[in-house]
Amino acid sequence: MSAVGLEHLFAIAPFSEYRLHLFKNFSTFKAALSQTPFFSVIYSLSDVREERRNCLVSLRELALTHSGIQRIILAADDVEARLIGQLTPSRLHGIISKSASLAELQKLLIILLSETERVNNNAFAHWQGTLSRMLSPMERAIMRHLSAGLSIPEIAEQLKRNIKTVRAHKYNVMVKLGVSSDVGLLHAADILGQLPMRELKLTVKAA
């Protein structure tokens, strides 16, 4: 959903009781944060790889510095929503797929905006335990190297493993995460990598 689409959405009931603020970069948002009591941040993920992976880091930073602010992600589709739910350590209040119908998206968003205490304070510990069961240390290392742009031969050299072993681990990761392409795997690696943040899409505050 674009910024224009969200502006239209927040102009109608029951969203009209909220005041919508749009920001083009995180520094501008942080400056406003010192003066405005925001209670919810909605981050619409970009299709651009760098912006998409940086989004997750910005939310992680926000969780650490302003844990009382609600954090919601609008993911591109159901696959992306599932990957974010599985891999990000940031404590999120909700993840909504933009592939949902407009009626369903509106319903889910208004429910989340009404549940400011929904986030589980033990979510990070839960994520660590889930990820440990899901991916082995070697598989996580391979994912980190993939996110950094290394090829399979380069990863094999870095980890002191042969190429066939690294390829086998890569295949196992794809099966575990339910991704069927290198693009999907790279996306998952970016989520896990938690690289530096750049652009914040929008925030919401009560009127």
BAGU-555877 format. One record per atom (N, C-alpha, C): residue in three letters; x, y, z. Coordinates in steps of 0.1 Angstrom, whole numbers, padded with zeros to 4 digits, always signed. Each point is the difference from the previous one (the first is absolute). Layout:
N
AlaXYZ/...
//
This chain:
207
Met+0009-0012+0000/Met-0009+0012+0000/Met+0009+0012+0000/Ser-0003+0010-0009/Ser+0008+0012-0001/Ser-0004+0010+0010/Ala+0008+0011+0002/Ala-0003+0010+0009/Ala-0013+0007-0003/Val-0003+0001-0013/Val-0013+0006-0005/Val-0011-0009+0005/Gly+0001-0013-0002/Gly-0010-0009+0004/Gly-0003+0000+0015/Leu+0011+0002+0008/Leu-0002+0001+0014/Leu-0006+0013+0005/Glu+0003+0011-0008/Glu-0007+0012+0003/Glu-0015-0001-0002/His-0004-0006-0011/His-0014-0002-0003/His-0006-0009+0011/Leu+0007-0010+0004/Leu-0005-0010+0010/Leu-0003+0008+0014/Phe+0010+0008+0004/Phe-0001+0007+0012/Phe-0010+0012+0000/Ala-0005+0002-0012/Ala-0010+0011-0001/Ala-0014-0004+0002/Ile-0002-0014+0001/Ile-0014-0005+0002/Ile-0001-0007+0014/Ala-0012-0001+0005/Ala-0003-0006+0013/Ala+0003-0015-0002/Pro+0005-0007+0011/Pro+0003+0006+0013/Pro+0014+0005+0001/Phe+0008+0000-0011/Phe+0013+0005+0000/Phe+0002+0015+0002/Ser-0011+0007-0003/Ser+0001+0015+0000/Ser+0002+0005+0015/Glu-0002-0008+0010/Glu+0003+0004+0013/Glu+0015+0001+0003/Tyr+0008-0005-0009/Tyr+0014+0000+0002/Tyr+0006+0011-0009/Arg+0012+0006+0004/Arg+0007+0010-0008/Arg+0012-0007-0007/Leu+0001+0001-0013/Leu+0010-0007-0007/Leu+0012+0010-0003/His+0012-0005+0002/His+0012+0008-0003/His+0009-0009-0009/Leu+0005+0006-0011/Leu+0008-0007-0009/Leu+0015+0006+0001/Phe+0009-0010-0001/Phe+0015+0004+0001/Phe+0007-0007-0011/Lys+0010+0008-0006/Lys+0008-0006-0010/Lys+0013-0006+0005/Asn+0004+0004+0012/Asn+0013-0006+0005/Asn-0001-0001+0015/Phe+0008-0009+0006/Phe-0001-0003+0014/Phe+0005+0011+0008/Ser+0009+0008-0004/Ser+0005+0011+0008/Ser-0011+0011+0002/Thr-0008+0002-0010/Thr-0011+0009+0001/Thr-0010-0005+0010/Phe-0003-0013-0001/Phe-0009-0006+0009/Phe+0005+0001+0015/Lys+0013-0002+0002/Lys+0005+0000+0013/Lys-0001+0015+0006/Ala+0002+0009-0009/Ala-0001+0014+0005/Ala-0014+0003+0004/Ala-0010-0005-0007/Ala-0014+0002+0004/Ala-0004-0008+0012/Leu+0007-0011+0002/Leu-0003-0009+0011/Leu+0003+0007+0014/Ser+0010+0009+0000/Ser+0003+0007+0012/Ser-0010+0010+0004/Gln-0009+0004-0009/Gln-0010+0010+0003/Gln-0015-0005-0001/Thr-0002-0012-0007/Thr-0013-0005-0002/Thr-0002-0014+0007/Pro-0010-0002+0007/Pro-0003-0013+0007/Pro-0006-0010-0009/Phe+0008-0005-0010/Phe-0005-0011-0008/Phe-0003-0012+0007/Phe-0011-0007-0003/Phe-0002-0013+0006/Phe+0001-0012-0010/Ser+0000+0003-0013/Ser+0001-0011-0009/Ser+0008+0004-0012/Val+0009-0009-0005/Val+0007+0001-0012/Val-0004-0011-0010/Ile-0004+0004-0012/Ile-0003-0009-0010/Ile+0010+0001-0011/Tyr+0007-0011-0003/Tyr+0011+0000-0010/Tyr-0004-0008-0012/Ser-0002+0006-0011/Ser-0004-0007-0012/Ser+0013-0003-0008/Leu+0003-0013+0000/Leu+0013-0005-0006/Leu+0001+0004-0015/Ser+0012+0005-0003/Ser+0003+0003-0014/Ser+0004-0012-0008/Asp-0002+0000-0013/Asp+0005-0010-0009/Asp+0015+0001-0002/Val+0006+0011+0003/Val+0014+0002-0002/Val+0007-0007+0012/Arg+0010-0009-0004/Arg+0006-0009+0010/Arg+0006+0008+0012/Glu+0008+0010-0003/Glu+0007+0008+0010/Glu-0010+0006+0010/Glu-0010+0006-0005/Glu-0010+0007+0008/Glu-0008-0010+0008/Arg-0003-0012-0006/Arg-0007-0010+0007/Arg+0007-0006+0012/Arg+0013-0003-0002/Arg+0007-0006+0011/Arg+0003+0011+0011/Asn+0002+0012-0004/Asn+0002+0011+0010/Asn-0012+0003+0008/Cys-0012-0003-0005/Cys-0012+0002+0007/Cys+0000-0008+0013/Leu+0004-0012-0001/Leu+0000-0009+0012/Leu+0009+0005+0011/Val+0011+0006-0004/Val+0010+0005+0010/Val-0006+0012+0007/Ser-0007+0009-0008/Ser-0006+0012+0006/Ser-0010-0004+0011/Leu-0008-0011-0003/Leu-0010-0004+0010/Leu+0007-0007+0012/Arg+0011-0006-0003/Arg+0007-0006+0012/Arg+0006+0011+0009/Glu+0005+0010-0007/Glu+0005+0012+0008/Glu-0011+0006+0008/Leu-0012+0002-0007/Leu-0011+0006+0007/Leu-0005-0009+0012/Ala+0001-0013-0002/Ala-0004-0009+0011/Ala+0009+0002+0012/Leu+0013+0003-0002/Leu+0009+0001+0011/Leu+0000+0014+0006/Thr-0003+0010-0007/Thr+0000+0014+0005/Thr-0014+0005+0004/His-0011-0005-0006/His-0013+0004+0003/His-0009-0012+0000/Ser+0001-0009+0010/Ser-0007-0012+0000/Ser-0015+0001+0001/Gly-0005+0012+0005/Gly-0014+0002+0001/Gly-0007+0003-0013/Ile+0007+0003-0010/Ile-0006+0004-0013/Ile-0003-0013-0008/Gln-0012-0001-0005/Gln-0005-0012-0007/Gln+0007+0000-0014/Arg+0004-0012-0004/Arg+0007-0002-0013/Arg-0007-0010-0009/Ile-0004+0004-0011/Ile-0008-0008-0010/Ile+0007+0000-0014/Ile+0001-0011-0006/Ile+0006-0001-0013/Ile-0010-0004-0011/Leu+0000+0007-0011/Leu-0008-0003-0011/Leu+0009-0007-0010/Ala-0001-0014-0001/Ala+0009-0008-0009/Ala-0006-0001-0014/Ala+0009-0002-0009/Ala-0004-0001-0014/Ala-0011-0011-0003/Asp+0002-0011+0006/Asp-0009-0012-0002/Asp+0001-0009+0012/Asp-0008-0011-0001/Asp+0000-0010+0011/Asp+0013-0006+0003/Val+0008-0003-0011/Val+0013-0006+0002/Val+0009+0009+0008/Glu+0001+0013-0004/Glu+0008+0009+0007/Glu-0004+0002+0014/Ala-0013+0000+0002/Ala-0006+0002+0014/Ala+0005-0012+0009/Arg-0001-0012-0006/Arg+0004-0012+0008/Arg+0015+0000+0003/Leu+0008+0004-0010/Leu+0015+0001+0002/Leu+0003+0010+0011/Ile-0006+0011+0000/Ile+0002+0011+0010/Ile-0004-0006+0014/Gly-0011-0006+0001/Gly-0004-0006+0012/Gly+0009-0010+0006/Gln+0006-0008-0009/Gln+0010-0011+0004/Gln+0013+0006+0003/Leu+0005+0010-0007/Leu+0014+0003+0001/Leu+0004+0013+0008/Thr-0009+0010+0000/Thr+0004+0012+0006/Thr+0000-0001+0016/Pro+0010+0005+0006/Pro+0000+0000+0015/Pro-0008+0012+0006/Ser-0003+0010-0009/Ser-0008+0011+0005/Ser-0013-0004+0006/Arg-0004+0006+0011/Arg-0013-0003+0006/Arg-0011+0008-0008/Leu-0008-0007-0007/Leu-0010+0007-0009/Leu-0014-0002+0006/His-0008+0010-0002/His-0014-0002+0004/His-0008-0007-0011/Gly+0004+0001-0012/Gly-0007-0007-0011/Gly+0007+0001-0013/Ile-0003-0010-0008/Ile+0005+0000-0014/Ile-0012-0003-0009/Ile-0002+0009-0010/Ile-0012-0001-0008/Ile+0005-0001-0015/Ser-0006-0009-0007/Ser+0004-0002-0014/Ser-0008+0010-0009/Lys+0007+0007-0009/Lys-0006+0010-0008/Lys-0008-0007-0012/Ser+0002-0013-0001/Ser-0008-0008-0010/Ser-0014-0003+0005/Ala-0003+0003+0013/Ala-0013-0002+0005/Ala-0010+0009-0007/Ser-0013-0003+0000/Ser-0010+0009-0006/Ser+0000+0013+0009/Leu-0005+0010-0006/Leu-0001+0013+0007/Leu-0008-0001+0012/Ala-0011-0007+0000/Ala-0009-0002+0011/Ala+0008-0007+0011/Glu+0007-0011-0003/Glu+0007-0008+0010/Glu+0012+0009+0006/Leu+0007+0007-0009/Leu+0011+0009+0005/Leu-0005+0010+0010/Gln-0012+0006-0004/Gln-0006+0010+0009/Gln-0003-0006+0014/Lys-0006-0012-0001/Lys-0005-0007+0012/Lys+0012-0003+0009/Leu+0011-0006-0005/Leu+0012-0003+0007/Leu+0007+0012+0006/Leu+0001+0011-0008/Leu+0007+0012+0005/Leu-0008+0006+0011/Ile-0013+0001-0001/Ile-0007+0007+0011/Ile+0000-0008+0013/Ile+0001-0014-0001/Ile+0001-0008+0011/Ile+0013+0002+0007/Leu+0011+0001-0008/Leu+0013+0002+0006/Leu+0002+0014+0006/Leu-0006+0010-0006/Leu+0001+0014+0005/Leu-0008+0001+0013/Ser-0009-0009+0002/Ser-0008+0000+0013/Ser+0006-0008+0011/Glu+0011-0008-0003/Glu+0006-0009+0009/Glu+0014+0005+0003/Thr+0001+0010+0008/Thr+0014+0006+0002/Thr+0008-0009+0009/Glu-0006-0009+0008/Glu+0008-0009+0009/Glu+0002-0014-0006/Arg-0002-0002-0013/Arg+0000-0013-0005/Arg+0013-0007-0001/Val+0011+0008-0001/Val+0013-0005-0002/Val+0004-0008+0013/Asn+0007-0011-0002/Asn+0005-0009+0011/Asn+0014+0004+0004/Asn+0002+0004+0012/Asn+0013+0004+0005/Asn+0010-0011-0001/Asn-0004-0012-0001/Asn+0009-0012-0001/Asn+0002-0004-0014/Ala-0004+0008-0010/Ala+0001-0003-0014/Ala+0014-0003-0004/Phe+0010+0009+0005/Phe+0013-0002-0005/Phe+0006-0013+0004/Ala-0002-0004+0013/Ala+0005-0013+0005/Ala-0007-0011-0008/His-0013+0001-0003/His-0007-0010-0008/His+0006-0001-0014/Trp+0003+0012-0006/Trp+0006+0000-0013/Trp+0014-0008+0000/Gln+0008+0003+0010/Gln+0013-0006+0001/Gln-0001-0016+0001/Gly-0010-0004+0008/Gly-0002-0015+0001/Gly-0005-0006-0012/Thr-0010+0007-0007/Thr-0005-0005-0012/Thr+0010-0001-0011/Leu+0008+0011-0002/Leu+0011+0000-0010/Leu+0010-0010+0002/Ser+0004-0003+0013/Ser+0010-0010+0003/Ser-0005-0013-0004/Arg-0013-0003+0002/Arg-0006-0013-0005/Arg-0001+0000-0015/Met-0002+0011-0006/Met-0003+0000-0014/Met+0013-0001-0009/Leu+0010+0008+0004/Leu+0012+0001-0008/Leu+0012-0004+0008/Ser+0009-0008-0005/Ser+0012-0003+0007/Ser+0010+0012+0000/Pro+0010+0000+0009/Pro+0010+0011-0001/Pro+0007+0001-0013/Met+0003-0011-0007/Met+0006+0000-0013/Met-0010+0007-0010/Glu-0013-0004+0000/Glu-0010+0005-0009/Glu-0001+0015+0002/Arg+0000+0005+0013/Arg-0001+0014+0003/Arg+0012+0008-0005/Ala+0012-0006+0001/Ala+0012+0006-0005/Ala-0001+0001-0016/Ile-0005-0010-0006/Ile-0001+0001-0015/Ile-0010+0011-0004/Met-0011+0001+0008/Met-0009+0011-0003/Met+0006+0014+0002/Arg+0008+0001+0010/Arg+0006+0013+0002/Arg+0010+0004-0012/His+0007-0010-0004/His+0009+0002-0012/His-0008+0003-0013/Leu-0011-0007-0001/Leu-0008+0003-0012/Leu-0005+0014+0000/Ser-0004+0005+0012/Ser-0005+0013+0001/Ser+0011+0010-0003/Ala+0012-0003+0003/Ala+0012+0009-0002/Ala+0004-0001-0015/Gly-0006-0008-0008/Gly+0003+0000-0014/Gly+0010-0011-0005/Leu+0004-0009+0009/Leu+0010-0010-0004/Leu-0007-0011-0008/Ser+0008-0005-0009/Ser-0004-0012-0009/Ser+0002-0012+0008/Ile-0006-0012-0005/Ile+0002-0012+0007/Ile+0015-0004+0001/Pro+0008+0001-0011/Pro+0014-0003+0002/Pro+0007+0009+0010/Glu-0003+0013+0001/Glu+0005+0009+0010/Glu-0004-0004+0014/Ile-0012-0004+0001/Ile-0005-0004+0014/Ile+0007-0013+0004/Ala+0002-0009-0010/Ala+0008-0013+0004/Ala+0014+0004+0004/Glu+0006+0009-0006/Glu+0014+0004+0004/Glu+0000+0007+0014/Gln-0010+0008+0002/Gln-0001+0007+0013/Gln-0002-0010+0012/Leu-0009-0010-0003/Leu-0004-0009+0011/Leu+0009-0012+0000/Lys+0010-0001-0009/Lys+0009-0012-0001/Lys-0008-0013-0002/Arg-0010+0001-0009/Arg-0008-0012-0004/Arg+0001-0001-0015/Asn-0003-0012-0005/Asn+0000-0002-0014/Asn-0013+0005-0006/Ile+0000+0003-0013/Ile-0012+0006-0006/Ile-0012-0008+0001/Lys+0001-0013-0002/Lys-0011-0009+0001/Lys-0007+0000+0013/Thr+0008+0001+0011/Thr-0006+0001+0013/Thr-0008+0013+0002/Val+0006+0011-0005/Val-0007+0013+0001/Val-0013+0000-0008/Arg+0001-0006-0012/Arg-0013-0001-0008/Arg-0010-0009+0007/Ala+0004-0010+0007/Ala-0009-0009+0007/Ala-0007+0008+0011/His+0008+0008+0008/His-0005+0008+0010/His-0010+0010-0005/Lys+0003+0006-0011/Lys-0008+0010-0007/Lys-0014-0006-0003/Tyr+0001-0012-0006/Tyr-0013-0007-0004/Tyr-0008-0003+0013/Asn+0006-0004+0011/Asn-0007-0003+0012/Asn-0007+0012+0005/Val+0007+0012+0000/Val-0006+0012+0004/Val-0012+0004-0008/Met+0001-0002-0013/Met-0012+0003-0009/Met-0012-0008+0004/Val+0003-0013+0003/Val-0011-0009+0003/Val-0006+0004+0014/Lys+0008+0003+0010/Lys-0004+0004+0013/Lys-0008+0013-0001/Leu+0004+0009-0008/Leu-0007+0013+0000/Leu-0011+0001-0010/Gly-0001-0011-0009/Gly-0011+0000-0009/Gly+0002+0009-0012/Val+0012+0003-0004/Val+0003+0009-0011/Val+0004-0009-0012/Ser-0003+0004-0012/Ser+0003-0009-0012/Ser+0009+0007-0010/Ser+0006+0011+0003/Ser+0009+0006-0009/Ser+0011+0007+0007/Asp+0011+0004-0007/Asp+0011+0007+0006/Asp-0004+0014+0004/Val-0010+0006-0007/Val-0005+0013+0004/Val-0007-0001+0014/Gly-0008-0010+0001/Gly-0007-0002+0013/Gly+0010-0002+0011/Leu+0011-0008-0003/Leu+0010-0003+0011/Leu+0008+0012+0003/Leu+0003+0009-0010/Leu+0007+0012+0003/Leu-0009+0009+0008/His-0012+0001-0002/His-0010+0008+0008/His+0001-0005+0014/Ala-0001-0013+0002/Ala+0001-0005+0014/Ala+0013+0003+0006/Ala+0011-0001-0007/Ala+0013+0003+0005/Ala+0001+0015+0004/Asp-0007+0009-0007/Asp+0000+0014+0003/Asp-0007+0002+0013/Ile-0012-0007+0002/Ile-0007+0002+0012/Ile+0008-0005+0012/Leu+0007-0011-0002/Leu+0008-0005+0011/Leu+0013+0008+0003/Gly+0004+0007-0011/Gly+0013+0007+0001/Gly-0001+0013+0008/Gln-0012+0006+0001/Gln-0002+0013+0007/Gln+0010+0010-0003/Leu+0000+0005-0013/Leu+0010+0010-0004/Leu-0005+0014+0003/Pro+0009+0010-0002/Pro-0003+0014+0005/Pro-0013+0005-0007/Met-0007+0009+0007/Met-0012+0005-0004/Met+0001+0013-0008/Arg-0009+0003-0009/Arg+0000+0013-0007/Arg-0014+0007+0000/Glu-0010-0007-0006/Glu-0012+0008-0002/Glu-0012-0005+0008/Leu-0006+0009+0007/Leu-0013-0003+0007/Leu-0011+0004-0008/Lys-0011-0008-0002/Lys-0011+0003-0009/Lys-0010+0010+0006/Leu-0005-0004+0012/Leu-0010+0009+0006/Leu-0003-0004+0014/Thr-0006+0010+0008/Thr-0004-0003+0013/Thr-0014+0005+0002/Val-0006-0005+0011/Val-0014+0004+0003/Val+0000+0005+0014/Lys-0008+0010+0003/Lys-0002+0004+0014/Lys-0015+0003+0002/Ala-0004-0001+0013/Ala-0014+0002+0003/Ala-0003+0015-0002/Ala-0012+0003-0005/Ala-0004+0014-0002/Ala-0003+0007+0013/
//
